[in-house]
């Protein structure tokens, strides 16, 4: 048996040649003379003379004739691991650290997904409700003004005899309209946006009521009913169709320019040759077509789901555009059906 140092050395003496509790014949914890089943000729766990099936000339898996040279091809039957190198710091990484996309689930972009600020369906729904609530209030004021001007005879006679007030209202209409269109801070800031829109609605309602006062009551009511039916059908078509009319702004601009110059031509013909009913019908039909397309265009901007759409802050702008489309369509139909 190996001898062990049982007593610690004196304080003043030199350190012992061996550690405490370790056999004197083996300072590194490996038994001498093969006390733990390891061959004496190989104290570090590698068998000598191939006791564990390893050739004596290749104790570490490398041929004896090529221990320091270039690597040799593996022997037959040697299994080469195909796994990628995964040592060092990488072996402690988790799956999320190896693949950043595994840690965060990013939704894939689809046709129904819009990364803009107007992608939330709840916000869109509230925006649509707000726009159409404002539009309903505007149309209610306008219809009430029209009924007042056609049913109350003193008011009807007064507006017909004071057309200068209509001209003043038209100038104020242009000022308010350009302010709401060209000044985003005005139409987006509460309560200035509602004040300007309320004044605009009153002014334009007065203008529409004045025009209606020159026609019979039956014609006005029929034109109003036809306008309501056409607007409902156009709105349903704009929501259901797959055609994206928000991409047709260039076409609408061309049609507006054509309508503008055709209107001036009709005015010149009217003063030169007199009234022409056929020419007026052509102009009215073209104008009705243009405003019908504008109604589809503006409806798709408000409902959303197209290439271009209004932001949630533009509820005043959306209501204003729809209101003008509907009332202008009513005025055009009134001119086509009336005699004055």
Secondary structure, 3 states (H helix, E strand, C coil): CCCCCCCCCCCCCCCCCCCCCCCCCCCCCCCHHHCCCCCCCCCCCCCCCCCCCCCCCCCCCCCHHHCCCCCCCCCCCCCCCCCCCCCHHHHHCCHHHHCHHHHCCCCCCCCCCCCCCCCCHHHHHHHHHHHHHHHHHHHHHHHHHHHHHHHCHHHHHHHHHCHHHHHHHHHHHHHHHHHHHHCHHHHHCCCHHHHHHHHHHHHHHHHHHHHHCCCCHHHHHHHHHHHHHHHHHHHHHHHHCCCCHHHCHHHHHHHHHHHHHHHHHHHHHHHHHCCCHHHHHHHHHHHHHHHHHHHHHHHHHHHCCCCCCCCCCCHHHHHHHHHHHHHHHHHHHHHHHCCC
